[in-house]
């Protein structure tokens, strides 16, 4: 090991980190990516592992983490 941390880097869509995801799990990660597209592949895989590879639990957990922002009306902003 060189200690520089080289190798795969996330390029925004998580494709570069796919080397760390086992081949047997990549298809499931890609399927879940269609549902929770705003999470990188490595985050989806880590959540799958935390949920014992249960895709329903993983999607539920990821969706509950999704940082939706409350939209306020112009009237509320003026106050």
C-alpha positions in Angstrom: 0.0 0.0 0.0 1.3 3.4 -0.9 -0.5 5.3 1.9 -1.7 8.0 -0.6 -5.2 6.7 -0.7 -5.2 6.4 -4.5 -7.2 4.1 -6.5 -10.9 4.6 -6.9 -12.5 8.0 -6.3 -16.1 9.0 -6.4 -16.8 11.0 -9.5 -20.2 12.1 -8.4 -22.3 9.2 -9.6 -20.5 6.5 -7.6 -19.3 4.6 -10.7 -15.7 4.8 -9.8 -16.3 3.1 -6.4 -18.1 0.2 -8.0 -14.9 -1.8 -7.7 -15.5 -1.9 -3.9 -19.0 -3.4 -4.4 -19.0 -7.1 -4.9 -20.2 -8.2 -8.4 -23.0 -10.2 -6.9 -24.5 -7.0 -5.3 -24.0 -4.5 -8.1 -27.3 -5.4 -9.9 -29.2 -4.8 -6.7 -27.4 -1.5 -6.0 -28.2 -0.4 -9.5 -31.9 -1.3 -9.1 -32.1 0.7 -5.8 -30.2 3.6 -7.5 -33.3 4.0 -9.7 -35.4 4.6 -6.6 -32.9 6.7 -4.5 -31.0 8.3 -7.3 -29.6 11.1 -5.1 -27.4 8.7 -3.1 -24.0 7.4 -4.4 -23.6 3.7 -5.0 -21.3 3.2 -2.1 -23.8 4.7 0.3 -26.6 2.4 -1.1 -24.4 -0.6 -0.7 -23.4 0.3 2.9 -27.0 0.7 3.8 -27.8 -2.6 2.2 -25.2 -4.2 4.4 -26.5 -2.6 7.5 -30.0 -3.9 6.6 -28.7 -7.5 6.1 -29.1 -7.1 2.3 -32.9 -6.4 2.6 -33.7 -4.0 -0.2 -37.0 -2.9 1.3 -35.4 -1.9 4.6 -32.5 -0.2 2.8 -34.7 1.9 0.6 -36.9 2.9 3.5 -33.8 3.9 5.5 -32.3 5.9 2.6 -35.6 7.7 1.9 -35.9 8.7 5.6 -32.4 10.2 5.4 -33.2 12.2 2.3 -32.7 15.9 3.2 -35.9 17.5 1.8 -36.0 21.2 2.4 -39.2 22.9 3.4 -40.4 25.4 0.8 -41.8 28.6 2.4 -44.1 31.0 0.7 -43.1 34.5 -0.2 -45.4 35.8 2.5 -43.6 33.8 5.2 -40.2 35.0 4.0 -41.2 38.6 4.4 -42.2 38.2 8.0 
